[in-house]
Amino acid sequence: MFLNDSYPSLSGTLPNYDPTQRNNQGVTVYTGEEAKREQYHNFNVTVRRQLPASFSTTIAYIGAQGRRLPFDSQINRIPFDAVARYGDLLFSPLASQPQLGIPLPYPGFGGQVLQALRPYPQFSSVTFLNNFKGKTRYNSLQTTLERHFRNGVALLAAYTWSKTEDNVLKQDASGDEWALAGGRHIPHFLKLTWIYELPIGPGRAIDVDGVLGQIVGGWTLTGIHNYRSGGTLSISDGRLNGAGFPFRPDVVSGVDPIIYDGSAVDIVRGTPYLNREAFATQPFSAQGVPSRLGTAPPILSARGPAFYTEDFGLLKRVSAGGDRSVEFRADLINVLNRSGIGGPITDLSNPNFGRIFSVGQGARRIQLSLRATF
């Protein structure tokens, strides 16, 4: 638009409260509580101990709980028992199934049986926005071992053992249930960082004077190591048509879901990771309506591939007198060139279910920098 254009004229009258203008469309319900604040509780107990040689250690329990979190829900699903009762008839025009005895929701209705059974059949969906029923909880044991910089060495090692959960909608939409938090539950995480000044150069343990000492001395090595559990996984089946319910497949009891043998990723044929025999799909109709609920949880206890990476740095700073200096730095990202493996295909309807076709991280990168301060 341009400012010199006339403003578009309005057709109709305002306010327009006629609900039929949204017939056969999805609508969102606002409760007027969008400004309502979430509620969080944080708590921790920490014990710190000083150790010899400038070391110290910390052991802590850290927890958090969240309540009244945004939790969008769909309130226009058909009654759950109607899924198994009507099966594929749900997708037939209501007018073609008079034997079902389902009355017309309103005059002129021409939709499917599925639509006629909804609590609000004039709308395809009704999303209840921010009903603030969301909850989350986090519990962790966090340990650290730290050495302050002394004699050219500093170190920080941190290990966290944790569990993160939140509430999700049950398959039958009868309420919500606690489940591992998808994408946020990382039970094991070890991180190590260190700094080491090489003991070479004028006045150091390996005393080298003169020009040679200026060249080989004054170098500092740094390292960052990260080792953590893999990401969360959830199983689905694209053939299931749950009429709006989050149906999940079955988990076969006693069968190991992981069959990964530690081999490198095969981007052509795929690397086997999940065991197809550990999962099954409950019987379903020709149009994908399942006969019952599945036994798989929202998030599996089995996890994706673990993540390992090491980054090294090399630094040398040369003083040129006063505030003047020259600094050279080389950073080696993923110095061991670990490709890792990505996530597996988790749709049982896919013939490549359980296989991994992608790497988990990029190749080694080297970055060089030179900085002059004057």
N, C-alpha and C positions, 0 to 999 in steps of 0.2 A: 504494500500500500504506500501511497504518497500522501503527504499532509494536504495537498491541494485537491485530492479526490474527495468526493462527497462520501459521507459515512453511509454504509449500507443501511437501507431502510428495513425496519422490523416488520415481518408479517406475523400477525397474531396479536394476542393480548397478553399482558403481564399483570399479575403473576398467573402462570398457567399450572394449575394443580391437577390437570386431567391425567390420571395414571395410564390411560390407554395409549398415550404417546410413546410409551416404552414397551408396549406389548411385544412378545417374542424376542426380547433383548435381555441382556444381563443388567442388573441394577446393584447398587451398593448402598448399604444402610449406614448412615452416620448417626451415632448416638448422642452427639453433642458433648462427648467427654474426651475429645482429641487432645485437649490440653492437660489431661490428667497425668500426673507424674508417676513414673515407675518407682518401685521400692527395692532397694538393695541393702543387703546386710553383709558386711565383711568382717572376718575374724581371723586371728592368727595367734600362735604361741611360738616363740622363738627362743632358742638356747644358743648362745655364742661362747666359744672357748678359744682362748689364746694358746697357741702352740709354740714350741721352740723354733728357732731359725726364721723368725718373722712370719710364720704361718699362723693362720687362724681358721677355725671351722664353724659353720652355722648349720643347725638343724631346725627346721621350722615346719609347723603345720599351718597351712593357709587355706582358708575356705571362703566361699561366697555363695549367697543365695539371692536370687532375683524373683520378685513377685510383681503382679499387675503389669506384665509386659504385653505389648501388642500381640494379638493372637487372632488373625483373621480366620473366619470360619464360614462355611457354606451352609446356609440354613434352608436351602430349597431342594434338598435331596428327597427322593421318594422314600417311603417307609422301607426299612432294611429287609423285612421279611418278604416284601413284594418282589425282590430280585430273584429269589429261588422259586417263588410261587408262579410267576409269569414267564420267566426265562426269556426266550426270543420274542415272545408276544409283546414285550415292552417296546419293541421297535416297529410294531405294526400300527397303521392308522387306527385310532379309536373307533372310527365309524365302521371299520371292517371286522370288529370284534364285539358284536352286540351281546354274545353269550357271556361275556365277562361281567355284565351288569354294572359297568362303571358309568355313572352319569356324566353328561357334558359339564365341564367346569363352568362354562359360561356360554351364552348363545353365540353361535358362529364358530365355535372351537373346531379346528381341523387338524390338530396335532396328533402325535403318537400317544399310545397308552402310557409310555414313560412320562410324557409331559402332563398328561391328565392326572397322574398320581402325585404330582408335586404339591407341596403345601400352598404354593403360589403359582398355579399353572399358567398364568398369563406371562410369567417371566421365565427365561431360560435358566437363570441363576440369580441368587440373592446372596451377596457377600456381606456378612456382618463384619464391618471394619472396626478393628481395635476394640474387641470386647474385654481386653485386659485380663484374660485368663492365662496368659503365658507365664511359665515358671522356668527357672533354670537353677542348677546347683553345681558347685565346683568344690572338689576336695583334693588336696595335694599334700605330699611330703616333699619338701624342697631342701636340698643339702648343698652346701658350698664348701670348697677348700680354697683359701686365698693366701697368696704370699705378696706382701707389698714389695715395691721395687727396692731391691737391696743387692749389692754386689753384681749389678748388671742383669738381674733376673727378676721378673714379676710373673705371677701365674694366677689364673682364676678358673677353677673347675666347678661346674654347677650341674647337678642332676635333679630332675623333677619326675616324680611318679604321681600321676594325677588321674582324675576321672571327671568328665564333664557330661552332664545330662540336661535334657530339657523335656518338656511335655509335648506330645504330638497327638493328633487326632486318631482315635482307634479306627480299625477297619470298618466296624459296624456303626461308626458315628455316634455311639452311645455316650461318649465322653472323651477324656484324654488319658494318656498313659505316659509314664516316664520311659525314656529311651536315651541311648547314647546320643550325644549331640553330633549330628552330621557335620563334618568339616572342622569341628572344634575340639574333638576328643582325641588328644595325643597322649597316650598313657605314659610313654617313656621318652625323655628328652635329656641328652647329655651334651653339654657345651663346654669346650675347653679353649681358653685364650691365653696366650703367653707372649712375653717380650724377652729377648735375650740379646744383650750387647756382647759382641764377640770380643774376647779378651786379647785382642791383638792391637798393637800400636804403641806409641810412645807412653812409657810409664805404666803399661798394663802387664798382665801375667806373662804374655809373650811380647817382650819388649822389642819393638822395631823402631829405630830412629830414622831421622832424615826424610827424604822425599818418599822413600819406599814405605816408611811408617805412615805418612800422610795418605798414601794410596790404599794400603791394606788395612789400616786402622780406622776405627770410628764407624764400623758397620753394625747395624742392628737388624736382627731377624724378628719377625712377628708371625703368629699363627692363630687361626680361628678354625676350630673343628666343631662340626655339628653332626650329631647322630641321634636320629629320632625314629619313633614308630611310624608305620605307614598310615595313610589316610583311611577314613571310614568307608565302608561299602554297604550298599543296600541292593537287594535283589528285586527284579521286576520281571514281568512277562508281557510283552507288547500285544499278545493275543487276547489278554483278558479285557473284557469290556464290563466294568463293574457298575455301570449306570451311575457314575459319579462317586462311587465309594473307592477308597484306596486299597483295593484287594492286593494281596501279596501271595507269592507261591509258598510251597512247603519246604521245610528243612528236614532232610532225612536223618533221623537219629542214628548216632554211632558211626557216621561216615565223615572222615576228615575233609573239610571244605577246601583245604589248601594242598595243591600237588606240585607246587613250584620246586624245582630241583636246583635252583641257584644259577642256572645258565643265563647267558646274555640274551638280550631281547632279539627276537627274529621278526623284523619289521615286515617280512613277506608272508610267512606262514603263521606268525604269531607264536608267542611263548606261552605254553600252558601254565596257568596260575590257579584258577578256581576249578574245583572238581565238579563236573556236571552231575555226577552220581550223588552228590551231597544235596541236591535240590530237585524238586519235582513240582509240577503244576497240577493242581487239583482238577478234576473233570470239569469241562466247560462246554457250553452249547455251541451250535454252529456259528453263532454270532458273538461268541466269546463271553457269555455270561457264566461265571463260575457257579458251581453247585454248593460251595461252602467257603468259609474263610480259610486263608492259608495260615500256616504256622510260623512263617518267617517273621522275625521281629523287624521293626522299622529300620534299624541299623544292626548289621551282623556283628557278632563278637570277633569273627575273622577280619583281618585288616589287609589293606593293600601293601605293596612293597615298602620296606623301610627306606629311609633316606640317609645317605652318608655324604658328607662333603668336607673338604679341607681347603682352606685358603691360606697362602703364605705371602709374606711381604718382606722386602729387603730395602733398607733405608740407610742413606749416608748423608750426613750434614757436615759441611766444611765451613768454618768460620773465616770471614775475610776481614775481621777487625771491626770493633764497635757493633753496630746493629746489622752489619752486612754479613750475609751468608748465602751459600748455595746448597740446595737440598736435592738429592736424587732419590727416586723411589721406584721400585718395581713391585707390582702386585700380581700375583698368580692366583687367579680364581679357579677353583676346582683343579688344584695343582696335580692331583693324581689322575685326572681325566676320567673320573667315574661318570659313566653315562647313566647308570641306574636303569630302572624300567618304570614305565608309566603305570596307569591304572588299567585293570582288566575290563572287558565288556561284561556287563552285569544283567543284560536282558536275555532271559532264557529262550526267547523266540529267535534270537540271533544264532545262526549256525556256528559262529565263532565265539559263543559264550565262554567266558573264563579265560580267554586268550588276551595277551598284551601285544600291541603292535607299535608302541611308541616308547621313546626313552623318557627317563624321569627328569633329566636336567641337561643343560647345554654342555658343550665341550669346553675344554680348558681355554681360558683367556688370559692373556698377558697384557698388562697395562704399564707403560713407562711414563714417567713424568719428571720434569726438571723445573725447579723453582728457585728463582733468585730474589733475595730480599736486600734492599738497599735504602 
